[in-house]
């Protein structure tokens, strides 16, 4: 599996795991346009080597399954801070704040599941959001987050800032995180608007299958909306490469020739 996104802060902070040495800093470099290239550099105190990302994620998976019993992202009535697992085709995009300028600082992963597939009255939208600092992929589409989304953009970065300071619990109401509070309707409207933009911009044929674990920020499931939307912050995201079906091997049988008998 290829790691697309890994938040080491979440792994260490949320799961109580400890790095083998003290991390001094992480730096992301973003280039535009038309693609965003992300690279990271890390420095560490002490002589101990940090755990390799793949080994760290595998250890985190076992810890999550053992301690938190994560549920599928399609489960109804999800609550903030609840652990979920996901596995579906998703679009990936890095964005900057609507009135701001690049470089992009927010990473988004967007997918959708039709209502019949989950046995629910409306389609299910799913959006993961985090910082581009945690991206491991080399290439990511870029864009502007969209009108009236400044609050949501700042919220995503505020969650990251809190985790950097050791605050790993998300309040029940997201507007408690920001100095300028907004009504639930405006929060939901912004989230659905961003999901709808990415969903239209990147059709299913352009998406790859992604899976991982995440923590719920918001479950928008009101009759006034045409779709339900689950908003979450990812612990890690990995790409699943589909294998092309193999054709059954044909076995060549020997040709048996009949001899003609003359009287």
C-alpha positions as CSV (number, residue, x, y, z in Angstrom):
1,X,0.0,0.0,0.0
2,X,1.1,3.6,-0.7
3,X,0.7,6.1,2.1
4,X,-1.0,9.2,0.8
5,X,-1.4,11.1,4.1
6,X,-0.1,10.4,7.7
7,X,-0.7,12.7,10.7
8,X,2.1,11.6,13.1
9,X,0.7,14.1,15.6
10,X,-2.6,12.3,15.7
11,X,-0.9,8.9,16.1
12,X,1.2,10.1,19.0
13,X,-1.4,12.3,20.6
14,X,-4.6,10.4,20.1
15,X,-3.2,6.9,20.6
16,X,-0.8,7.6,23.4
17,X,2.1,6.3,21.3
18,X,5.4,7.9,21.8
19,X,8.1,8.6,19.2
20,X,11.5,7.0,19.7
21,X,13.0,10.5,19.7
22,X,11.8,14.1,19.9
23,X,10.6,15.7,16.7
24,X,12.0,19.1,16.1
25,X,10.0,20.3,13.1
26,X,8.2,19.4,9.9
27,X,8.4,21.5,6.8
28,X,6.2,21.3,3.7
29,X,7.1,22.7,0.3
30,X,4.2,23.4,-2.1
31,X,4.6,24.3,-5.8
32,X,1.8,25.5,-8.1
33,X,0.3,25.4,-10.8
34,X,-1.0,23.1,-12.3
35,X,0.0,20.5,-9.7
36,X,1.0,20.7,-6.1
37,X,4.2,19.0,-5.1
38,X,4.6,18.3,-1.4
39,X,7.9,17.3,0.3
40,X,8.8,17.1,3.9
41,X,12.0,17.5,5.9
42,X,12.3,16.4,9.6
43,X,15.0,16.7,12.2
44,X,15.2,14.6,15.4
45,X,16.9,14.9,18.7
46,X,19.0,12.1,20.1
47,X,20.5,9.1,18.3
48,X,17.4,7.0,18.2
49,X,15.8,6.5,14.7
50,X,12.1,7.4,14.3
51,X,9.8,4.6,13.4
52,X,9.3,4.3,9.6
53,X,5.9,5.6,8.5
54,X,4.6,2.3,7.2
55,X,5.5,0.5,10.5
56,X,4.0,3.4,12.5
57,X,0.7,3.2,10.6
58,X,0.5,-0.6,11.0
59,X,1.1,-0.3,14.7
60,X,-1.6,2.5,14.9
61,X,-4.1,0.2,13.0
62,X,-3.7,-2.5,15.6
63,X,-4.1,0.0,18.5
64,X,-7.2,1.5,17.0
65,X,-8.9,-1.8,16.4
66,X,-8.0,-3.1,19.9
67,X,-8.9,0.0,21.9
68,X,-11.5,2.0,20.0
69,X,-13.6,-0.4,17.9
70,X,-14.0,1.9,15.0
71,X,-17.2,1.8,12.9
72,X,-17.8,2.3,9.2
73,X,-18.1,5.9,8.0
74,X,-21.5,4.9,6.7
75,X,-22.9,4.3,10.2
76,X,-25.8,6.6,11.2
77,X,-25.7,9.2,13.9
78,X,-21.9,9.6,14.2
79,X,-20.6,11.8,17.0
80,X,-17.6,14.1,17.2
81,X,-14.4,12.3,18.3
82,X,-15.8,8.9,17.2
83,X,-13.4,6.7,15.4
84,X,-14.4,5.5,11.9
85,X,-12.9,3.4,9.1
86,X,-13.3,4.2,5.4
87,X,-12.7,2.4,2.1
88,X,-14.0,4.0,-1.1
89,X,-13.0,5.9,-4.3
90,X,-12.0,9.5,-3.4
91,X,-10.8,12.6,-5.1
92,X,-7.8,14.4,-3.6
93,X,-7.2,18.1,-3.8
94,X,-5.1,20.7,-1.9
95,X,-6.7,24.2,-1.5
96,X,-6.1,27.6,-0.2
97,X,-8.5,30.0,1.5
98,X,-10.9,31.7,-0.9
99,X,-9.7,35.3,-0.5
100,X,-6.1,34.3,0.1
101,X,-3.3,33.3,-2.3
102,X,-1.3,30.1,-2.8
103,X,0.5,28.1,-1.6
104,X,-2.3,25.7,-0.7
105,X,-2.4,24.7,3.0
106,X,-5.5,22.4,3.4
107,X,-5.7,18.9,2.0
108,X,-9.2,17.5,1.2
109,X,-10.3,14.0,0.2
110,X,-13.8,13.7,-1.2
111,X,-16.1,10.7,-2.0
112,X,-19.7,9.8,-2.3
113,X,-21.8,6.6,-1.9
114,X,-25.2,6.3,-3.6
115,X,-28.2,5.9,-1.2
116,X,-29.0,2.3,-2.3
117,X,-25.5,1.1,-1.5
118,X,-25.8,2.1,2.2
119,X,-29.5,1.5,2.6
120,X,-30.2,5.2,3.5
121,X,-32.8,7.7,2.3
122,X,-30.2,10.0,0.6
123,X,-26.7,9.8,-0.9
124,X,-23.8,9.8,1.5
125,X,-21.0,12.3,1.0
126,X,-17.7,11.9,2.8
127,X,-15.0,14.5,3.2
128,X,-11.7,14.3,5.0
129,X,-9.8,17.4,5.8
130,X,-6.3,18.2,7.2
131,X,-3.1,20.0,6.6
132,X,-0.9,19.6,3.5
133,X,2.0,19.1,5.9
134,X,0.8,15.5,6.3
135,X,0.6,14.7,2.6
136,X,3.0,11.9,1.5
137,X,1.9,11.9,-2.2
138,X,4.1,13.8,-4.7
139,X,1.3,15.1,-6.9
140,X,-2.0,16.6,-5.9
141,X,-4.6,18.7,-7.8
142,X,-4.9,22.2,-6.4
143,X,-7.6,24.9,-6.2
144,X,-9.4,27.6,-4.3
145,X,-11.6,26.5,-1.5
146,X,-14.6,28.5,-2.7
147,X,-16.8,31.4,-1.6
148,X,-18.0,31.8,2.0
149,X,-15.7,29.0,3.2
150,X,-13.2,31.0,5.1
151,X,-14.6,29.8,8.4
152,X,-14.3,26.2,7.4
153,X,-10.8,26.7,6.1
154,X,-9.7,28.3,9.4
155,X,-11.5,25.5,11.4
156,X,-9.4,22.8,9.7
157,X,-6.2,24.6,10.5
158,X,-7.4,25.3,14.1
159,X,-7.9,21.5,14.6
160,X,-4.3,21.0,13.4
161,X,-3.0,23.8,15.7
162,X,-4.7,22.3,18.7
163,X,-3.2,18.9,18.0
164,X,0.2,20.5,17.8
165,X,-0.4,21.9,21.3
166,X,-1.6,18.6,22.7
167,X,-5.3,19.3,22.6
168,X,-6.8,16.2,20.9
169,X,-10.4,16.4,21.9
170,X,-12.9,18.0,19.4
171,X,-15.8,19.9,21.1
172,X,-19.3,18.6,20.5
173,X,-20.1,21.9,18.7
174,X,-17.5,23.0,16.2
175,X,-18.3,26.7,16.5
176,X,-16.8,26.5,20.0
177,X,-13.3,26.2,18.3
178,X,-13.4,29.6,16.6
179,X,-13.5,33.1,18.0
180,X,-16.1,34.1,15.4
181,X,-18.9,31.6,16.0
182,X,-21.3,30.6,13.3
183,X,-24.7,29.0,13.3
184,X,-25.0,25.2,12.6
185,X,-26.8,26.0,9.3
186,X,-23.9,28.1,8.0
187,X,-21.3,25.6,9.1
188,X,-23.2,22.8,7.3
189,X,-23.8,24.9,4.2
190,X,-20.0,25.7,3.9
191,X,-19.1,22.0,4.3
192,X,-21.7,20.8,1.8
193,X,-20.6,23.5,-0.6
194,X,-17.0,22.5,-0.6
195,X,-17.9,18.8,-0.9
196,X,-20.2,19.6,-3.9
197,X,-17.5,21.6,-5.7
198,X,-14.9,18.9,-5.4
199,X,-17.4,16.2,-6.3
200,X,-18.4,18.0,-9.5
201,X,-14.9,18.9,-10.4
202,X,-13.5,15.4,-10.1
203,X,-15.9,12.7,-11.4
204,X,-15.6,9.1,-10.3
205,X,-13.5,8.1,-13.3
206,X,-10.7,10.3,-11.9
207,X,-10.7,9.0,-8.4
208,X,-8.6,6.3,-6.7
209,X,-9.6,3.9,-4.0
210,X,-8.4,5.1,-0.6
211,X,-8.8,3.7,2.9
212,X,-7.8,4.4,6.4
213,X,-9.0,5.6,9.8
214,X,-10.3,9.0,10.8
215,X,-12.0,11.0,13.6
216,X,-15.5,12.5,13.1
217,X,-15.9,16.2,13.1
218,X,-19.5,16.5,12.0
219,X,-22.3,14.3,10.8
220,X,-24.7,16.4,8.7
221,X,-27.9,14.4,8.3
222,X,-30.9,16.8,8.1
223,X,-33.9,16.5,5.8
224,X,-33.3,19.9,4.4
225,X,-30.1,18.7,2.6
226,X,-30.1,16.6,-0.5
227,X,-27.4,14.4,0.8
228,X,-25.9,13.4,4.2
229,X,-22.3,14.4,4.7
230,X,-19.8,13.1,7.1
231,X,-16.9,15.4,7.8
232,X,-13.8,13.9,9.5
233,X,-10.1,14.5,10.1
234,X,-7.8,11.6,9.0
235,X,-5.2,9.8,11.0
236,X,-3.8,8.3,7.8
237,X,-4.9,7.6,4.2
238,X,-3.5,4.8,2.0
239,X,-4.0,4.1,-1.7
240,X,-5.3,0.7,-2.6
241,X,-4.1,-0.5,-6.1
242,X,-6.7,-2.6,-7.8
243,X,-5.3,-5.6,-9.6
244,X,-6.6,-6.3,-13.1
245,X,-8.4,-9.6,-13.3
246,X,-6.2,-12.3,-14.7
247,X,-7.5,-14.4,-17.6
248,X,-7.7,-18.1,-17.0
249,X,-4.8,-19.9,-18.5
250,X,-5.6,-22.1,-21.4
251,X,-4.0,-25.5,-21.5
252,X,-3.2,-26.8,-25.0
253,X,-4.3,-30.4,-25.4
254,X,-2.5,-32.6,-27.8
255,X,-4.2,-33.2,-31.1
256,X,-5.1,-36.8,-31.7
257,X,-5.2,-37.8,-35.4
258,X,-7.2,-40.8,-36.5
259,X,-5.6,-43.2,-38.9
260,X,-7.6,-44.2,-41.9
261,X,-7.8,-48.0,-42.3
262,X,-7.8,-49.4,-45.9
263,X,-9.5,-52.8,-46.4
